[in-house]
Amino acid sequence: MSFTSSGIQTVLTRGVLILTGVAIGVIQARWLGVEGVGILALIILIKNFGLRLGNFGLGSSVAFFVARQQISPISARKLIWRMALVTSSLSMLVILGIRDLAFSPWKNIPRLLFYLSLISVPLIFYNEFMRRLLSGRLRITDMNFSMLITNAVNLAMLIALVVLGGLDLLGAVLALLTADLITSAYLCRRLYGAFDPGMSELEAESNVPVLRKMLGYGFWNYLIMLTNFFTEELPLMVLQFFAGDRYAIGIFAKGHDFSRQSRVVALPISQILFPFTAAAEESLAARRTCIVCRNYTLLMAIGVVLIAVLIKPIILFLYGAEFLPAALVFYVIAPGMVLWPLSNFLAVHVAAVGHPRIIALIGFVTMAVIFVTCVAVIPQHLALGAGISLSVAFALQGILRTAIFVRHTGIRYRDVLLPHKSDYVYYKHFLDVLFRRPAGKQRKRD
């Protein structure tokens, strides 16, 4: 499957994910209320924190080394189980250790909900590593379908447990756990049917020593993901520390949720971009990254503006008047949000060509800036201050990563940021595939 075909399939998949995500958000808002949404945001933070803290960059290492054919898929498959077990166990121990500390965002979470959420941590590790292996083998359909399963199961369980069963937060947490569990089962099934069974056991085992190289490469990607996590989640953590109530957290979480939905296509595209870039010649990879960056940034800007115009009636219709203050949170996040996909794609490119250290250093700079911003504005402005902090961080990341990419590749800024007239060919190809025009009339492009 070519990069263009993979991207088109991913865009269509993400369209479905957006629709199911909206339905999930409606149920959570209508049945849990503002404070319930705030508590659920802190609960979801448990598994996200666990994954970013303990993965050691091994997920991106699997995709990188499999894409470059420096480790066999069968060896990688064997390593995944051991890596996930060890790394998720370490994360769970850390989370348990800080659960009752004064600065912990989970200190007031009901213990039953906390421990149920903790069960999801090893599942998230397995899912992340397995998806990375599939992406390294360019099995994009399997990766996309696994994401559809996660949302579909979550939505179905929310209807059964929250809407019909009346279990409120407990039902929402059980829905998340069930979705992770069924996704793991699907990925396991695909993982054991994805590779050539004729590969000898000796050939598979001979690649195991590459784990040392994977850890070396993954260390910098680990720092990238960890700094990205804190850049995005520090506003929520600091807000929880200063707010003293769940209302402000719920308003920020819903405003932030709108910003997440506006970039929902960018994440899987970056996952596709990584193995294609790692396996390609550098000049071709840089040209491809520029095409993705400049066109997606334009589409992102249009999408954010449309959401900004419609967000108040959308909130009233879907979630109710009590969530209206979330619109203001979205407005202050929006400027930085436009640059988020650009920043993400450029970071993926630099890491995929073997220079993750530079992106990690930028991450530390951004994390330091957002921490200062959070402490300066959140105590006074609460949810709005958290949104401002997030916007500043995204904008700073975008600017610094663009500068690094331009310096590393020698490509002009306008080729990264401004659409070209020739780019209409890619839009035409997208429409050709979308409306299933005859294959002979389509022009295959990378």
KOLVEXLO-706281 format. One line per field, with one value per residue (C-alpha): residue number from 0; residue in one letter; chain; x, y, z. Coordinates in nm, 3 decimals, padded with zeros to 5 digits. Example, Ala and Ser with C-alpha at 12.3 -4.5 7.8 and 13.67 -1.06 7.14 Angstrom:
BEGIN
num <- (0/1)
residuo <- (a/s)
cadena <- (A/A)
px <- (01.230/01.367)
py <- (-00.450/-00.106)
pz <- (00.780/00.714)
***
This chain:
BEGIN
num <- (0/1/2/3/4/5/6/7/8/9/10/11/12/13/14/15/16/17/18/19/20/21/22/23/24/25/26/27/28/29/30/31/32/33/34/35/36/37/38/39/40/41/42/43/44/45/46/47/48/49/50/51/52/53/54/55/56/57/58/59/60/61/62/63/64/65/66/67/68/69/70/71/72/73/74/75/76/77/78/79/80/81/82/83/84/85/86/87/88/89/90/91/92/93/94/95/96/97/98/99/100/101/102/103/104/105/106/107/108/109/110/111/112/113/114/115/116/117/118/119/120/121/122/123/124/125/126/127/128/129/130/131/132/133/134/135/136/137/138/139/140/141/142/143/144/145/146/147/148/149/150/151/152/153/154/155/156/157/158/159/160/161/162/163/164/165/166/167/168/169/170/171/172/173/174/175/176/177/178/179/180/181/182/183/184/185/186/187/188/189/190/191/192/193/194/195/196/197/198/199/200/201/202/203/204/205/206/207/208/209/210/211/212/213/214/215/216/217/218/219/220/221/222/223/224/225/226/227/228/229/230/231/232/233/234/235/236/237/238/239/240/241/242/243/244/245/246/247/248/249/250/251/252/253/254/255/256/257/258/259/260/261/262/263/264/265/266/267/268/269/270/271/272/273/274/275/276/277/278/279/280/281/282/283/284/285/286/287/288/289/290/291/292/293/294/295/296/297/298/299/300/301/302/303/304/305/306/307/308/309/310/311/312/313/314/315/316/317/318/319/320/321/322/323/324/325/326/327/328/329/330/331/332/333/334/335/336/337/338/339/340/341/342/343/344/345/346/347/348/349/350/351/352/353/354/355/356/357/358/359/360/361/362/363/364/365/366/367/368/369/370/371/372/373/374/375/376/377/378/379/380/381/382/383/384/385/386/387/388/389/390/391/392/393/394/395/396/397/398/399/400/401/402/403/404/405/406/407/408/409/410/411/412/413/414/415/416/417/418/419/420/421/422/423/424/425/426/427/428/429/430/431/432/433/434/435/436/437/438/439/440/441/442/443/444/445)
residuo <- (m/s/f/t/s/s/g/i/q/t/v/l/t/r/g/v/l/i/l/t/g/v/a/i/g/v/i/q/a/r/w/l/g/v/e/g/v/g/i/l/a/l/i/i/l/i/k/n/f/g/l/r/l/g/n/f/g/l/g/s/s/v/a/f/f/v/a/r/q/q/i/s/p/i/s/a/r/k/l/i/w/r/m/a/l/v/t/s/s/l/s/m/l/v/i/l/g/i/r/d/l/a/f/s/p/w/k/n/i/p/r/l/l/f/y/l/s/l/i/s/v/p/l/i/f/y/n/e/f/m/r/r/l/l/s/g/r/l/r/i/t/d/m/n/f/s/m/l/i/t/n/a/v/n/l/a/m/l/i/a/l/v/v/l/g/g/l/d/l/l/g/a/v/l/a/l/l/t/a/d/l/i/t/s/a/y/l/c/r/r/l/y/g/a/f/d/p/g/m/s/e/l/e/a/e/s/n/v/p/v/l/r/k/m/l/g/y/g/f/w/n/y/l/i/m/l/t/n/f/f/t/e/e/l/p/l/m/v/l/q/f/f/a/g/d/r/y/a/i/g/i/f/a/k/g/h/d/f/s/r/q/s/r/v/v/a/l/p/i/s/q/i/l/f/p/f/t/a/a/a/e/e/s/l/a/a/r/r/t/c/i/v/c/r/n/y/t/l/l/m/a/i/g/v/v/l/i/a/v/l/i/k/p/i/i/l/f/l/y/g/a/e/f/l/p/a/a/l/v/f/y/v/i/a/p/g/m/v/l/w/p/l/s/n/f/l/a/v/h/v/a/a/v/g/h/p/r/i/i/a/l/i/g/f/v/t/m/a/v/i/f/v/t/c/v/a/v/i/p/q/h/l/a/l/g/a/g/i/s/l/s/v/a/f/a/l/q/g/i/l/r/t/a/i/f/v/r/h/t/g/i/r/y/r/d/v/l/l/p/h/k/s/d/y/v/y/y/k/h/f/l/d/v/l/f/r/r/p/a/g/k/q/r/k/r/d)
cadena <- (A/A/A/A/A/A/A/A/A/A/A/A/A/A/A/A/A/A/A/A/A/A/A/A/A/A/A/A/A/A/A/A/A/A/A/A/A/A/A/A/A/A/A/A/A/A/A/A/A/A/A/A/A/A/A/A/A/A/A/A/A/A/A/A/A/A/A/A/A/A/A/A/A/A/A/A/A/A/A/A/A/A/A/A/A/A/A/A/A/A/A/A/A/A/A/A/A/A/A/A/A/A/A/A/A/A/A/A/A/A/A/A/A/A/A/A/A/A/A/A/A/A/A/A/A/A/A/A/A/A/A/A/A/A/A/A/A/A/A/A/A/A/A/A/A/A/A/A/A/A/A/A/A/A/A/A/A/A/A/A/A/A/A/A/A/A/A/A/A/A/A/A/A/A/A/A/A/A/A/A/A/A/A/A/A/A/A/A/A/A/A/A/A/A/A/A/A/A/A/A/A/A/A/A/A/A/A/A/A/A/A/A/A/A/A/A/A/A/A/A/A/A/A/A/A/A/A/A/A/A/A/A/A/A/A/A/A/A/A/A/A/A/A/A/A/A/A/A/A/A/A/A/A/A/A/A/A/A/A/A/A/A/A/A/A/A/A/A/A/A/A/A/A/A/A/A/A/A/A/A/A/A/A/A/A/A/A/A/A/A/A/A/A/A/A/A/A/A/A/A/A/A/A/A/A/A/A/A/A/A/A/A/A/A/A/A/A/A/A/A/A/A/A/A/A/A/A/A/A/A/A/A/A/A/A/A/A/A/A/A/A/A/A/A/A/A/A/A/A/A/A/A/A/A/A/A/A/A/A/A/A/A/A/A/A/A/A/A/A/A/A/A/A/A/A/A/A/A/A/A/A/A/A/A/A/A/A/A/A/A/A/A/A/A/A/A/A/A/A/A/A/A/A/A/A/A/A/A/A/A/A/A/A/A/A/A/A/A/A/A/A/A/A/A/A/A/A/A/A/A/A/A/A/A/A/A/A/A/A/A/A/A/A/A/A/A)
px <- (00.000/00.144/00.174/-00.107/-00.345/-00.260/-00.325/-00.661/-00.773/-00.665/-00.854/-01.173/-01.121/-01.071/-01.394/-01.575/-01.372/-01.474/-01.842/-01.818/-01.604/-01.876/-02.136/-01.911/-01.866/-02.241/-02.312/-02.036/-02.151/-02.524/-02.505/-02.198/-02.225/-01.939/-01.785/-01.816/-01.637/-01.363/-01.318/-01.317/-01.043/-00.826/-00.901/-00.800/-00.482/-00.381/-00.322/-00.184/00.067/00.157/00.224/00.437/00.629/00.726/00.738/01.107/01.052/01.028/00.711/00.878/01.191/00.986/00.840/01.182/01.382/01.110/01.061/01.438/01.443/01.699/01.487/01.252/00.880/00.871/01.152/00.976/00.652/00.824/00.989/00.663/00.513/00.816/00.864/00.499/00.492/00.806/00.748/00.378/00.457/00.710/00.458/00.189/00.424/00.509/00.142/00.057/00.347/00.232/-00.144/-00.182/00.083/-00.023/00.054/-00.107/-00.397/-00.557/-00.552/-00.929/-01.035/-01.252/-01.033/-01.251/-01.235/-00.862/-00.780/-01.008/-00.828/-00.493/-00.585/-00.589/-00.221/-00.074/-00.343/-00.244/00.121/00.033/-00.188/00.074/00.357/00.141/00.013/00.370/00.478/00.190/00.274/00.640/00.521/00.294/-00.017/-00.214/-00.557/-00.513/-00.392/-00.685/-00.941/-00.809/-00.886/-01.238/-01.288/-01.175/-01.428/-01.711/-01.678/-01.645/-01.963/-02.159/-02.057/-02.140/-02.491/-02.529/-02.372/-02.427/-02.740/-02.934/-02.760/-02.732/-02.378/-02.251/-01.873/-01.830/-01.996/-01.776/-01.459/-01.575/-01.652/-01.295/-01.150/-01.362/-01.264/-00.893/-00.937/-01.122/-00.877/-00.590/-00.763/-00.807/-00.445/-00.318/-00.516/-00.385/-00.030/-00.020/-00.157/00.043/00.382/00.536/00.503/00.784/01.050/01.280/01.295/01.674/01.634/01.382/01.599/01.914/01.767/01.701/02.035/01.918/01.714/02.019/02.014/01.639/01.679/01.950/01.738/01.422/01.572/01.548/01.204/01.104/01.213/01.020/00.699/00.746/00.800/00.508/00.290/00.381/00.350/-00.010/-00.113/00.063/-00.220/-00.469/-00.242/-00.170/-00.538/-00.634/-00.385/-00.511/-00.880/-01.000/-01.317/-01.408/-01.610/-01.309/-01.145/-01.459/-01.483/-01.116/-01.144/-01.437/-01.270/-00.953/-01.159/-01.275/-00.914/-00.827/-01.107/-00.975/-00.645/-00.780/-00.662/-00.308/-00.208/-00.250/-00.102/00.209/00.217/00.205/00.462/00.716/00.778/00.758/01.018/01.241/01.244/01.286/01.577/01.610/01.534/01.219/01.113/01.168/00.963/00.680/00.687/00.665/00.361/00.186/00.280/00.176/-00.152/-00.257/-00.176/-00.406/-00.686/-00.629/-00.663/-00.990/-01.121/-01.033/-01.201/-01.518/-01.526/-01.469/-01.765/-01.999/-01.876/-02.139/-02.445/-02.269/-02.213/-02.571/-02.711/-02.481/-02.377/-02.606/-02.572/-02.361/-02.069/-02.081/-01.773/-01.572/-01.609/-01.384/-01.125/-01.128/-01.085/-00.761/-00.626/-00.712/-00.410/-00.162/-00.381/-00.337/00.039/00.010/-00.005/00.283/00.488/00.400/00.481/00.817/00.912/00.824/01.041/01.349/01.316/01.255/01.574/01.770/01.795/01.546/01.787/01.717/01.340/01.388/01.588/01.314/01.068/01.254/01.257/00.883/00.806/00.996/00.810/00.467/00.538/00.622/00.316/00.088/00.205/00.173/-00.179/-00.375/-00.416/-00.598/-00.775/-00.824/-00.964/-00.898/-00.541/-00.489/-00.604/-00.367/-00.075/-00.153/-00.175/00.161/00.325/00.186/00.287/00.640/00.684/00.569/00.810/01.114/01.054/01.002/01.334/01.512/01.359/01.455/01.809/01.847/01.706/01.791/01.430/01.278/01.022/00.763/00.787/00.695/00.426/00.266/00.062/00.190/-00.021/00.090/-00.064/-00.407/-00.301/-00.310/-00.659/-00.771/-00.625/-00.802/-01.136/-01.062/-01.015/-01.299/-01.554/-01.401/-01.325/-01.189/-00.836/-00.710/-00.801/-00.615/-00.255/-00.059/00.156/00.369)
py <- (00.000/00.338/00.633/00.818/00.520/00.466/00.832/00.831/00.520/00.676/01.000/00.805/00.594/00.904/01.048/00.753/00.793/01.158/01.067/00.793/01.023/01.287/01.028/00.916/01.278/01.341/01.044/01.140/01.502/01.436/01.148/01.245/01.626/01.877/01.736/01.377/01.471/01.629/01.314/01.096/01.316/01.251/00.877/00.862/01.043/00.732/00.508/00.788/00.876/00.511/00.461/00.772/00.711/00.347/00.273/00.376/00.456/00.086/00.134/00.375/00.155/-00.144/00.055/00.202/-00.122/-00.331/-00.066/-00.065/-00.447/-00.450/-00.689/-00.959/-00.911/-01.248/-01.145/-00.815/-01.000/-01.214/-00.914/-00.721/-00.948/-00.927/-00.554/-00.476/-00.689/-00.537/-00.174/-00.165/-00.321/-00.047/00.222/00.072/00.066/00.434/00.531/00.339/00.510/00.863/00.803/00.950/01.222/01.587/01.678/01.365/01.434/01.107/01.155/01.215/00.964/00.683/00.380/00.138/00.362/00.414/00.043/-00.043/00.219/00.081/-00.252/-00.073/00.019/-00.315/-00.333/00.010/-00.101/-00.414/-00.217/00.052/-00.194/-00.415/-00.120/00.002/-00.338/-00.344/00.009/-00.087/-00.360/-00.103/-00.301/00.022/-00.138/-00.354/-00.056/00.161/-00.111/-00.158/00.208/00.167/-00.131/00.074/00.352/00.118/-00.098/00.208/00.358/00.034/-00.022/00.338/00.289/-00.042/00.053/00.429/00.510/00.187/00.053/00.382/00.307/00.662/00.694/00.326/00.237/00.486/00.337/-00.020/00.086/00.213/-00.104/-00.331/-00.136/-00.175/-00.548/-00.628/-00.417/-00.621/-00.944/-00.817/-00.701/-01.033/-01.216/-00.991/-01.006/-01.384/-01.390/-01.100/-01.247/-01.520/-01.849/-01.993/-01.779/-02.011/-01.999/-01.956/-01.645/-01.503/-01.565/-01.422/-01.073/-01.064/-00.894/-00.586/-00.505/-00.319/-00.094/-00.053/00.073/00.316/00.456/00.443/00.643/00.971/00.889/00.808/01.156/01.304/01.126/01.200/01.573/01.577/01.416/01.669/01.956/01.854/01.729/01.974/02.229/01.965/01.859/02.215/02.305/02.011/02.128/02.488/02.454/02.258/02.152/01.934/02.201/02.390/02.060/01.947/02.275/02.259/01.890/01.954/02.257/02.054/01.764/01.988/02.072/01.699/01.624/01.891/01.702/01.349/01.270/01.399/01.136/00.827/01.009/01.074/00.703/00.619/00.886/00.741/00.399/00.543/00.806/00.558/00.328/00.599/00.797/01.127/01.372/01.181/01.161/01.536/01.618/01.396/01.553/01.903/01.806/01.666/01.964/02.251/02.097/01.964/02.297/02.474/02.222/02.241/02.620/02.596/02.326/02.516/02.832/02.636/02.478/02.818/02.966/02.678/02.572/02.745/02.604/02.265/02.269/02.374/02.103/01.817/01.879/02.141/02.501/02.408/02.332/02.668/02.809/02.538/02.743/03.015/02.751/02.628/02.983/03.035/02.691/02.735/02.947/02.695/02.410/02.513/02.453/02.122/01.890/02.075/02.035/01.666/01.578/01.756/01.587/01.248/01.319/01.426/01.125/00.880/00.981/00.904/01.234/01.208/01.379/01.723/01.684/01.566/01.878/02.097/01.905/01.996/02.364/02.357/02.170/02.428/02.714/02.560/02.488/02.855/02.962/02.725/02.849/03.211/03.206/02.906/03.014/03.329/03.217/02.843/02.663/02.961/02.983/02.614/02.673/02.969/02.759/02.481/02.722/02.879/02.536/02.417/02.739/02.727/02.363/02.438/02.728/02.545/02.220/02.403/02.582/02.252/02.078/02.362/02.369/01.992/01.949/02.282/02.316/02.664/02.772/02.844/02.486/02.367/02.622/02.750/02.531/02.490/02.508/02.158/02.020/02.012/01.677/01.518/01.655/01.519/01.179/01.180/01.248/00.980/00.720/00.852/00.827/00.509/00.633/00.365/00.262/00.350/00.714/00.741/00.850/00.664/00.902/00.865)
pz <- (00.000/-00.102/00.134/-00.046/-00.031/00.335/00.408/00.229/00.411/00.740/00.671/00.602/00.912/01.119/00.985/01.142/01.461/01.487/01.460/01.722/01.938/01.929/02.032/02.319/02.428/02.423/02.648/02.889/02.907/02.935/03.183/03.390/03.397/03.417/03.734/03.609/03.287/03.499/03.707/03.394/03.242/03.548/03.528/03.160/03.259/03.460/03.160/02.943/03.213/03.259/02.888/02.849/03.169/03.116/02.743/02.709/02.342/02.254/02.048/01.805/01.808/01.695/01.403/01.314/01.313/01.149/00.875/00.810/00.817/01.098/01.304/01.187/01.259/01.436/01.670/01.734/01.805/02.067/02.228/02.251/02.517/02.741/02.691/02.761/03.075/03.226/03.129/03.223/03.562/03.635/03.539/03.760/04.058/04.008/03.977/04.294/04.471/04.393/04.419/04.769/04.749/04.786/04.424/04.276/04.037/04.154/04.529/04.546/04.281/04.430/04.487/04.288/03.980/04.029/04.043/03.752/03.545/03.654/03.492/03.155/03.179/03.058/02.789/02.661/02.645/02.446/02.208/02.151/02.080/01.856/01.654/01.609/01.478/01.231/01.117/01.072/00.835/00.666/00.765/00.792/00.746/01.056/01.259/01.148/01.214/01.567/01.639/01.504/01.736/02.038/01.973/01.871/02.183/02.407/02.259/02.281/02.643/02.737/02.601/02.785/03.119/03.153/02.952/03.010/03.320/03.511/03.635/03.568/03.625/03.705/03.374/03.185/03.333/03.261/02.903/02.857/03.009/02.789/02.476/02.558/02.627/02.304/02.102/02.251/02.149/01.791/01.764/01.899/01.635/01.356/01.488/01.469/01.117/00.978/00.900/00.690/00.883/00.674/00.842/01.032/01.409/01.383/01.165/01.410/01.714/01.556/01.566/01.941/02.032/01.842/02.156/02.286/01.979/02.013/02.367/02.255/01.974/02.182/02.468/02.278/02.142/02.498/02.607/02.313/02.410/02.779/02.719/02.475/02.740/03.008/02.760/02.693/03.037/03.271/03.238/03.358/03.646/03.760/03.723/03.944/04.205/04.213/04.125/04.427/04.243/03.946/03.762/03.622/03.528/03.344/03.150/03.050/02.959/02.726/02.562/02.519/02.381/02.096/02.017/02.021/01.777/01.540/01.510/01.523/01.168/01.227/01.481/01.261/00.961/01.170/01.262/00.892/00.807/01.051/00.887/00.534/00.626/00.806/00.502/00.234/00.092/00.284/00.002/-00.097/00.268/00.315/00.004/00.125/00.471/00.319/00.111/00.418/00.637/00.414/00.303/00.641/00.807/00.560/00.617/00.992/00.990/00.796/01.029/01.346/01.216/01.132/01.476/01.638/01.449/01.531/01.872/02.087/01.907/01.893/02.270/02.338/02.112/02.213/02.572/02.724/02.846/03.150/02.915/02.731/02.913/02.733/02.412/02.553/02.645/02.286/02.153/02.345/02.250/01.880/01.768/01.900/01.778/01.414/01.448/01.635/01.329/01.161/01.477/01.503/01.142/01.153/01.481/01.329/01.024/01.222/01.455/01.169/00.985/01.300/01.490/01.778/02.020/01.868/01.910/02.269/02.354/02.206/02.422/02.740/02.642/02.571/02.893/03.097/02.928/02.979/03.345/03.404/03.205/03.397/03.737/03.621/03.474/03.604/03.970/03.859/03.541/03.611/03.301/03.075/03.205/03.132/02.774/02.734/02.862/02.616/02.322/02.408/02.426/02.092/01.917/02.060/01.959/01.606/01.563/01.702/01.515/01.186/01.232/01.305/01.004/00.769/00.903/00.881/00.528/00.365/00.248/00.234/00.492/00.225/00.097/00.445/00.523/00.199/-00.041/-00.399/-00.709/-00.799/-00.479/-00.643/-00.794/-00.449/-00.380/-00.717/-00.637/-00.301/-00.473/-00.733/-00.462/-00.247/-00.529/-00.674/-01.022/-01.258/-01.172/-01.520/-01.467/-01.140/-01.126/-00.864/-00.666/-00.357)
***
